[in-house]
Amino acid sequence: MEQNNYLYVKEETIAQINEKMPPEEELQDLAEFFKVFGDTTRLKVLNVLLCSEMCVLDIAGILGMSQSAISHQLRILKQMGLVKNRRDGKTIFYSLADSHIVTILSQGLDHIEE
């Protein structure tokens, strides 16, 4: 291993890093996943759904936004696997896809509130 002026990394450390580094495709998917959390409207929608399953009309009313805007954000959240839906007659209800979403939101808030 070549040593330079500011850093020396042991071969075993490099081997550990290479072993633990996810494949490039997974890293790209992870980056896309976290981009979803970079929009305040989507975060608001997720926080509404933390409390209760809801339809687009109710989410739009609570957030003071158009149904179209909420539908657009829900489509993105659904494509990324963060929300799921179920149909009851003509109405579609949305909810969080799983408990991981609750954990991600809560840990993110804990982190920024430190």
DSSP file (Angstrom, degrees, kcal/mol; ACC not computed):
  #  RESIDUE AA STRUCTURE BP1 BP2  ACC     N-H-->O    O-->H-N    N-H-->O    O-->H-N    TCO  KAPPA ALPHA  PHI   PSI    X-CA   Y-CA   Z-CA
    1    1 A M              0   0    0      0, 0.0     2,-0.3     0, 0.0    10,-0.0   0.000 360.0 360.0 360.0 131.3    0.0    0.0    0.0
    2    2 A E        -     0   0    0      1,-0.0     2,-0.4     7,-0.0     7,-0.3  -0.618 360.0-144.8 -82.4 136.5    1.4    3.4   -1.0
    3    3 A Q        -     0   0    0     -2,-0.3     2,-0.2     5,-0.1     5,-0.2  -0.854  15.5-168.8-103.2 136.9    1.5    6.0    1.7
    4    4 A N        -     0   0    0      3,-1.5     3,-0.1    -2,-0.4     0, 0.0  -0.550  39.5 -89.2-113.3-174.4    0.9    9.7    0.8
    5    5 A N  S    S+     0   0    0      1,-0.2     3,-0.1    -2,-0.2    -2,-0.0   0.693 117.6  24.9 -70.4 -20.9    1.4   12.9    2.8
    6    6 A Y  S    S+     0   0    0      1,-0.3     2,-0.3     0, 0.0    -1,-0.2   0.515 118.5  34.1-125.7  -6.2   -2.0   13.0    4.5
    7    7 A L        -     0   0    0     -3,-0.1    -3,-1.5     2,-0.0     2,-0.4  -0.990  43.6-172.8-156.4 140.2   -3.5    9.5    4.7
    8    8 A Y        -     0   0    0     -2,-0.3     2,-0.5    -5,-0.2    -5,-0.1  -0.966  12.8-170.3-134.5 119.9   -2.6    5.9    5.2
    9    9 A V        -     0   0    0     -2,-0.4     2,-0.1    -7,-0.3    -2,-0.0  -0.937  20.7-128.2-114.3 127.9   -5.2    3.3    4.8
   10   10 A K     >  -     0   0    0     -2,-0.5     4,-2.0     1,-0.1     3,-0.4  -0.381  19.5-121.4 -70.8 150.0   -4.6   -0.3    5.7
   11   11 A E  H  > S+     0   0    0      1,-0.2     4,-2.4     2,-0.2     5,-0.2   0.870 113.9  56.1 -58.7 -37.6   -5.3   -3.0    3.2
   12   12 A E  H  > S+     0   0    0      1,-0.2     4,-2.1     2,-0.2    -1,-0.2   0.853 105.6  51.6 -66.4 -32.9   -7.7   -4.7    5.6
   13   13 A T  H  > S+     0   0    0     -3,-0.4     4,-2.5     2,-0.2    -1,-0.2   0.922 109.9  48.7 -67.2 -44.0   -9.7   -1.4    5.9
   14   14 A I  H  X S+     0   0    0     -4,-2.0     4,-2.7     1,-0.2    -2,-0.2   0.903 110.7  51.4 -61.3 -41.5   -9.9   -1.1    2.1
   15   15 A A  H  X S+     0   0    0     -4,-2.4     4,-2.1     2,-0.2    -1,-0.2   0.903 110.0  49.4 -63.0 -41.4  -11.1   -4.8    2.0
   16   16 A Q  H  X S+     0   0    0     -4,-2.1     4,-2.1     2,-0.2    -2,-0.2   0.918 111.9  48.4 -63.2 -43.7  -13.8   -4.1    4.6
   17   17 A I  H  X S+     0   0    0     -4,-2.5     4,-1.9     1,-0.2    -2,-0.2   0.941 112.3  48.0 -62.0 -48.1  -15.0   -1.0    2.7
   18   18 A N  H  < S+     0   0    0     -4,-2.7    -1,-0.2     1,-0.2    -2,-0.2   0.858 112.3  50.4 -62.1 -35.2  -15.1   -2.9   -0.6
   19   19 A E  H  < S+     0   0    0     -4,-2.1    -1,-0.2    -5,-0.2    -2,-0.2   0.867 116.9  39.3 -69.9 -37.1  -17.0   -5.8    1.1
   20   20 A K  H  < S+     0   0    0     -4,-2.1    -2,-0.2    -5,-0.1    -1,-0.2   0.639  88.0 106.8 -89.9 -15.7  -19.6   -3.5    2.6
   21   21 A M  S  < S-     0   0    0     -4,-1.9     3,-0.1    -5,-0.2     6,-0.0  -0.492  70.8-129.4 -68.6 121.4  -20.0   -1.1   -0.3
   22   22 A P        -     0   0    0      0, 0.0    -1,-0.1     0, 0.0     5,-0.1  -0.286  35.9 -86.0 -65.0 157.0  -23.4   -1.7   -1.9
   23   23 A P     >  -     0   0    0      0, 0.0     4,-2.0     0, 0.0     3,-0.4  -0.243  40.6-108.5 -60.2 154.6  -23.4   -2.2   -5.7
   24   24 A E  H  > S+     0   0    0      1,-0.2     4,-2.3     2,-0.2     5,-0.2   0.867 118.3  55.2 -53.5 -42.8  -23.6    1.0   -7.8
   25   25 A E  H  > S+     0   0    0      1,-0.2     4,-2.2     2,-0.2    -1,-0.2   0.893 107.8  48.8 -62.1 -40.2  -27.2    0.2   -8.9
   26   26 A E  H  > S+     0   0    0     -3,-0.4     4,-2.5     2,-0.2    -1,-0.2   0.886 109.8  52.1 -66.6 -38.1  -28.3   -0.1   -5.2
   27   27 A L  H  X S+     0   0    0     -4,-2.0     4,-2.3     2,-0.2    -2,-0.2   0.892 109.6  49.5 -64.6 -39.0  -26.6    3.2   -4.3
   28   28 A Q  H  X S+     0   0    0     -4,-2.3     4,-2.2     2,-0.2    -2,-0.2   0.915 111.3  48.9 -65.3 -42.5  -28.4    4.9   -7.2
   29   29 A D  H  X S+     0   0    0     -4,-2.2     4,-2.3     2,-0.2    -2,-0.2   0.898 111.2  50.5 -62.4 -40.1  -31.8    3.5   -6.0
   30   30 A L  H  X S+     0   0    0     -4,-2.5     4,-2.4     2,-0.2    -2,-0.2   0.898 108.6  51.5 -64.8 -41.0  -31.0    4.7   -2.5
   31   31 A A  H  X S+     0   0    0     -4,-2.3     4,-1.5     2,-0.2    -1,-0.2   0.913 111.1  47.9 -61.8 -42.7  -30.2    8.2   -3.7
   32   32 A E  H  X S+     0   0    0     -4,-2.2     4,-1.1     2,-0.2    -2,-0.2   0.896 109.5  54.4 -63.5 -40.5  -33.5    8.3   -5.6
   33   33 A F  H >< S+     0   0    0     -4,-2.3     3,-0.7     1,-0.2     4,-0.5   0.932 109.9  45.4 -58.7 -47.7  -35.3    7.0   -2.5
   34   34 A F  H >< S+     0   0    0     -4,-2.4     3,-0.8     1,-0.2    -1,-0.2   0.768 101.4  67.1 -72.1 -24.3  -33.9    9.8   -0.4
   35   35 A K  H >< S+     0   0    0     -4,-1.5     3,-2.1     1,-0.2    -1,-0.2   0.851  90.6  65.2 -60.5 -33.0  -34.7   12.4   -3.0
   36   36 A V  G X< S+     0   0    0     -4,-1.1     3,-0.8    -3,-0.7    -1,-0.2   0.846  97.3  54.5 -58.6 -33.8  -38.4   11.8   -2.4
   37   37 A F  G <  S+     0   0    0     -3,-0.8    -1,-0.3    -4,-0.5    -2,-0.2   0.451  88.7  81.9 -80.1  -0.1  -37.9   13.2    1.1
   38   38 A G  G <  S+     0   0    0     -3,-2.1     2,-0.5    -4,-0.2    -1,-0.2   0.258  75.9  80.9 -88.7  12.3  -36.5   16.4   -0.3
   39   39 A D    <>  -     0   0    0     -3,-0.8     4,-2.1     1,-0.1     5,-0.2  -0.977  66.7-151.7-123.4 123.8  -39.9   17.9   -1.0
   40   40 A T  H  > S+     0   0    0     -2,-0.5     4,-2.4     1,-0.2     5,-0.2   0.840  96.4  56.0 -65.6 -33.0  -41.9   19.6    1.8
   41   41 A T  H  > S+     0   0    0      2,-0.2     4,-2.5     1,-0.2    -1,-0.2   0.937 108.6  47.2 -64.1 -44.1  -45.3   18.7    0.2
   42   42 A R  H  > S+     0   0    0      1,-0.2     4,-2.6     2,-0.2    -2,-0.2   0.896 111.3  51.7 -63.6 -38.6  -44.4   15.0    0.1
   43   43 A L  H  X S+     0   0    0     -4,-2.1     4,-2.3     2,-0.2    -1,-0.2   0.893 109.3  50.4 -64.1 -38.7  -43.3   15.3    3.7
   44   44 A K  H  X S+     0   0    0     -4,-2.4     4,-2.2     2,-0.2    -2,-0.2   0.928 110.3  49.4 -63.2 -44.5  -46.5   16.9    4.7
   45   45 A V  H  X S+     0   0    0     -4,-2.5     4,-2.4     1,-0.2    -2,-0.2   0.931 111.2  49.4 -60.4 -45.9  -48.5   14.2    3.0
   46   46 A L  H  X S+     0   0    0     -4,-2.6     4,-1.0     1,-0.2    -1,-0.2   0.897 110.0  51.2 -61.1 -39.8  -46.5   11.5    4.7
   47   47 A N  H  X S+     0   0    0     -4,-2.3     4,-0.7     2,-0.2    -1,-0.2   0.866 108.7  51.0 -67.6 -35.3  -47.1   13.2    8.1
   48   48 A V  H >X S+     0   0    0     -4,-2.2     4,-1.3     1,-0.2     3,-1.2   0.935 110.2  50.1 -62.1 -45.3  -50.8   13.3    7.4
   49   49 A L  H 3< S+     0   0    0     -4,-2.4    47,-0.5     1,-0.3    -1,-0.2   0.655  95.9  70.9 -72.4 -14.4  -50.7    9.6    6.6
   50   50 A L  H 3< S+     0   0    0     -4,-1.0    -1,-0.3    -5,-0.2    -2,-0.2   0.847 105.9  40.8 -62.4 -32.8  -48.8    8.9    9.9
   51   51 A C  H << S-     0   0    0     -3,-1.2     2,-0.3    -4,-0.7    -2,-0.2   0.851 128.7 -15.8 -85.4 -37.8  -52.1    9.8   11.6
   52   52 A S     <  -     0   0    0     -4,-1.3    -1,-0.3    42,-0.0     2,-0.2  -0.990  64.9 -95.4-166.5 151.2  -54.6    8.1    9.4
   53   53 A E        +     0   0    0     -2,-0.3     2,-0.3    -3,-0.1    42,-0.2  -0.538  55.7 175.3 -65.9 139.8  -55.4    6.4    6.1
   54   54 A M  E     -A   94   0A   0     40,-2.3    40,-3.6    -2,-0.2     2,-0.2  -0.982  31.0-119.0-150.7 159.5  -57.0    9.1    3.9
   55   55 A C  E  >  -A   93   0A   0     -2,-0.3     4,-2.3    38,-0.3     5,-0.2  -0.526  40.0-103.6 -92.4 167.0  -58.4    9.9    0.5
   56   56 A V  H  > S+     0   0    0     36,-0.6     4,-3.0     1,-0.2     5,-0.2   0.896 118.9  56.1 -57.2 -44.3  -57.0   12.6   -1.8
   57   57 A L  H  > S+     0   0    0      1,-0.2     4,-2.2     2,-0.2    -1,-0.2   0.911 110.1  44.5 -57.5 -45.7  -59.9   15.0   -1.1
   58   58 A D  H  > S+     0   0    0      2,-0.2     4,-2.6     1,-0.2    -1,-0.2   0.906 113.6  49.4 -68.3 -41.4  -59.3   14.9    2.7
   59   59 A I  H  X S+     0   0    0     -4,-2.3     4,-2.4     1,-0.2    -2,-0.2   0.934 111.8  49.7 -62.0 -44.8  -55.5   15.2    2.4
   60   60 A A  H  X>S+     0   0    0     -4,-3.0     5,-2.3    -5,-0.2     4,-1.0   0.907 111.7  49.0 -60.3 -42.8  -55.9   18.2    0.0
   61   61 A G  H  <5S+     0   0    0     -4,-2.2     3,-0.4    -5,-0.2    -1,-0.2   0.922 111.7  47.9 -63.2 -45.3  -58.4   19.8    2.5
   62   62 A I  H  <5S+     0   0    0     -4,-2.6    -2,-0.2     1,-0.2    -1,-0.2   0.904 119.1  39.3 -63.0 -41.9  -56.1   19.4    5.5
   63   63 A L  H  <5S-     0   0    0     -4,-2.4    -1,-0.2    -5,-0.2    -2,-0.2   0.512 106.7-123.6 -89.1  -4.7  -53.1   20.7    3.6
   64   64 A G  T  <5 +     0   0    0     -4,-1.0     2,-0.3    -3,-0.4    -3,-0.2   0.895  69.6 122.7  65.2  40.1  -55.0   23.5    1.8
   65   65 A M      < -     0   0    0     -5,-2.3    -1,-0.2    -6,-0.2     2,-0.1  -0.782  67.0 -87.3-127.6 170.3  -53.8   22.3   -1.6
   66   66 A S     >  -     0   0    0     -2,-0.3     4,-2.0     1,-0.1     5,-0.2  -0.434  30.1-123.5 -77.3 153.7  -55.5   21.2   -4.8
   67   67 A Q  H  > S+     0   0    0      1,-0.2     4,-3.0     2,-0.2     5,-0.2   0.871 113.3  57.0 -61.4 -36.4  -56.5   17.5   -5.3
   68   68 A S  H  > S+     0   0    0      2,-0.2     4,-2.2     1,-0.2    -1,-0.2   0.919 106.4  47.7 -61.4 -45.1  -54.4   17.5   -8.5
   69   69 A A  H  > S+     0   0    0      2,-0.2     4,-1.9     1,-0.2    -1,-0.2   0.904 114.4  46.6 -63.7 -41.4  -51.3   18.6   -6.5
   70   70 A I  H  X S+     0   0    0     -4,-2.0     4,-2.8     2,-0.2     5,-0.2   0.918 110.6  52.4 -67.8 -43.1  -51.9   15.9   -3.9
   71   71 A S  H  X S+     0   0    0     -4,-3.0     4,-2.2     1,-0.2    -2,-0.2   0.904 108.2  52.1 -58.5 -42.0  -52.6   13.2   -6.5
   72   72 A H  H  X S+     0   0    0     -4,-2.2     4,-1.7     1,-0.2    -1,-0.2   0.932 112.1  44.7 -60.6 -46.9  -49.3   14.1   -8.2
   73   73 A Q  H  X S+     0   0    0     -4,-1.9     4,-2.6     1,-0.2    -2,-0.2   0.889 111.5  52.8 -67.4 -38.6  -47.3   13.7   -5.0
   74   74 A L  H  X S+     0   0    0     -4,-2.8     4,-2.7     2,-0.2    -1,-0.2   0.875 105.2  55.8 -63.8 -36.6  -49.1   10.5   -4.0
   75   75 A R  H  X S+     0   0    0     -4,-2.2     4,-2.5    -5,-0.2    -1,-0.2   0.931 110.1  45.2 -60.3 -45.4  -48.2    9.0   -7.4
   76   76 A I  H  X S+     0   0    0     -4,-1.7     4,-1.7     2,-0.2    -2,-0.2   0.931 113.5  49.4 -63.6 -46.0  -44.5    9.7   -6.7
   77   77 A L  H  <>S+     0   0    0     -4,-2.6     5,-2.8     1,-0.2     6,-0.9   0.877 112.5  48.2 -62.2 -37.4  -44.8    8.3   -3.2
   78   78 A K  H ><5S+     0   0    0     -4,-2.7     3,-1.5     4,-0.2    -1,-0.2   0.912 108.1  53.8 -69.8 -42.4  -46.5    5.2   -4.4
   79   79 A Q  H 3<5S+     0   0    0     -4,-2.5    -1,-0.2     1,-0.3    -2,-0.2   0.838 109.8  49.1 -60.2 -32.8  -44.0    4.7   -7.2
   80   80 A M  T 3<5S-     0   0    0     -4,-1.7    -1,-0.3    -5,-0.2    -2,-0.2   0.435 117.6-114.1 -87.8   0.5  -41.2    4.8   -4.6
   81   81 A G  T < 5S+     0   0    0     -3,-1.5    -3,-0.2     2,-0.2    -2,-0.1   0.714  84.0 117.7  78.7  20.2  -43.0    2.3   -2.3
   82   82 A L  S   <S+     0   0    0     -5,-2.8    15,-2.7    -6,-0.2    16,-0.4   0.756  75.2  29.9 -91.9 -26.2  -43.7    4.8    0.5
   83   83 A V  E     -B   96   0A   0     -6,-0.9     2,-0.3    13,-0.3    13,-0.2  -0.918  63.8-162.8-128.8 158.6  -47.5    4.7    0.3
   84   84 A K  E     -B   95   0A   0     11,-2.6    11,-2.2    -2,-0.3     2,-0.3  -0.859  10.9-149.0-129.5 167.2  -50.1    2.1   -0.7
   85   85 A N  E     -B   94   0A   0     -2,-0.3     2,-0.3     9,-0.2     9,-0.2  -0.933   8.9-165.0-137.5 162.4  -53.7    2.4   -1.6
   86   86 A R  E     -B   93   0A   0      7,-2.1     7,-3.2    -2,-0.3     2,-0.4  -0.990  20.7-128.1-143.8 147.7  -57.0    0.5   -1.4
   87   87 A R  E     -B   92   0A   0     -2,-0.3     2,-0.4     5,-0.2     5,-0.2  -0.794  19.0-178.8 -99.7 137.0  -60.2    1.1   -3.2
   88   88 A D  E >  S-B   91   0A   0      3,-3.3     3,-1.7    -2,-0.4     2,-0.4  -0.859  70.4 -55.3-131.1  96.8  -63.6    1.4   -1.4
   89   89 A G  T 3  S-     0   0    0     -2,-0.4    -2,-0.0     1,-0.3     0, 0.0  -0.591 121.1 -19.5  68.8-123.1  -66.2    1.9   -4.0
   90   90 A K  T 3  S+     0   0    0     -2,-0.4     2,-0.4    -3,-0.1    -1,-0.3   0.536 122.3  90.4 -92.1  -7.9  -65.2    4.9   -6.0
   91   91 A T  E <   - B   0  88A   0     -3,-1.7    -3,-3.3   -36,-0.0     2,-0.5  -0.728  61.5-153.1 -97.7 137.7  -62.9    6.3   -3.3
   92   92 A I  E     - B   0  87A   0     -2,-0.4   -36,-0.6    -5,-0.2     2,-0.4  -0.934  11.4-157.2-107.5 126.6  -59.2    5.4   -3.1
   93   93 A F  E     -AB  55  86A   0     -7,-3.2    -7,-2.1    -2,-0.5     2,-0.3  -0.848   4.9-152.8-105.1 139.1  -57.6    5.6    0.4
   94   94 A Y  E     +AB  54  85A   0    -40,-3.6   -40,-2.3    -2,-0.4     2,-0.3  -0.838  18.6 165.1-112.0 147.2  -53.9    6.0    0.9
   95   95 A S  E     - B   0  84A   0    -11,-2.2   -11,-2.6    -2,-0.3   -45,-0.1  -0.951  46.8 -75.3-149.1 167.4  -51.8    4.9    3.8
   96   96 A L  E     - B   0  83A   0    -47,-0.5   -13,-0.3    -2,-0.3   -14,-0.1  -0.403  40.0-130.4 -65.3 144.0  -48.1    4.5    4.6
   97   97 A A  S    S-     0   0    0    -15,-2.7     2,-0.3     1,-0.2   -14,-0.2   0.869  74.2 -27.3 -67.3 -38.4  -46.6    1.4    3.0
   98   98 A D  S >> S-     0   0    0    -16,-0.4     3,-1.1   -14,-0.0     4,-0.6  -0.965  70.2 -83.0-166.0 178.1  -45.0    0.0    6.1
   99   99 A S  H 3> S+     0   0    0     -2,-0.3     4,-2.0     1,-0.3     5,-0.1   0.669 111.3  76.3 -70.6 -16.3  -43.5    0.9    9.5
  100  100 A H  H 3> S+     0   0    0      1,-0.2     4,-2.7     2,-0.2    -1,-0.3   0.873  91.0  56.1 -60.3 -35.1  -40.1    1.7    7.9
  101  101 A I  H <> S+     0   0    0     -3,-1.1     4,-2.5     1,-0.2     5,-0.2   0.910 105.6  50.3 -64.8 -42.0  -41.5    5.0    6.7
  102  102 A V  H  X S+     0   0    0     -4,-0.6     4,-2.6     1,-0.2    -1,-0.2   0.926 112.2  48.5 -59.1 -45.4  -42.5    5.9   10.3
  103  103 A T  H  X S+     0   0    0     -4,-2.0     4,-2.8     2,-0.2     5,-0.3   0.917 110.7  49.7 -62.6 -45.4  -39.0    5.1   11.4
  104  104 A I  H  X S+     0   0    0     -4,-2.7     4,-2.2     1,-0.2    -2,-0.2   0.933 114.5  44.4 -61.1 -47.0  -37.3    7.1    8.7
  105  105 A L  H  X S+     0   0    0     -4,-2.5     4,-2.3     1,-0.2    -2,-0.2   0.925 115.8  46.9 -64.0 -44.6  -39.5   10.2    9.4
  106  106 A S  H  X S+     0   0    0     -4,-2.6     4,-2.5    -5,-0.2    -2,-0.2   0.897 113.7  46.8 -68.8 -39.9  -39.0   10.0   13.1
  107  107 A Q  H  X S+     0   0    0     -4,-2.8     4,-2.4    -5,-0.2    -1,-0.2   0.882 110.9  53.3 -68.8 -36.7  -35.3    9.4   13.0
  108  108 A G  H  X S+     0   0    0     -4,-2.2     4,-2.0    -5,-0.3    -2,-0.2   0.936 111.8  45.0 -61.3 -45.8  -34.9   12.3   10.5
  109  109 A L  H  X S+     0   0    0     -4,-2.3     4,-1.8     1,-0.2    -2,-0.2   0.911 111.6  52.7 -64.9 -42.2  -36.8   14.6   12.9
  110  110 A D  H  X S+     0   0    0     -4,-2.5     4,-0.6     1,-0.2    -1,-0.2   0.911 109.1  51.5 -56.7 -42.4  -34.8   13.4   15.9
  111  111 A H  H >< S+     0   0    0     -4,-2.4     3,-0.8     1,-0.2    -2,-0.2   0.923 112.4  42.6 -63.6 -46.0  -31.6   14.1   14.0
  112  112 A I  H 3< S+     0   0    0     -4,-2.0    -1,-0.2     1,-0.2    -2,-0.2   0.744 110.9  57.0 -76.2 -20.1  -32.5   17.7   13.0
  113  113 A E  H 3<        0   0    0     -4,-1.8    -1,-0.2     1,-0.2    -2,-0.2   0.547 360.0 360.0 -86.0  -6.7  -33.9   18.5   16.5
  114  114 A E    <<        0   0    0     -3,-0.8    -1,-0.2    -4,-0.6    -2,-0.1   0.498 360.0 360.0 -66.5 360.0  -30.6   17.5   18.3
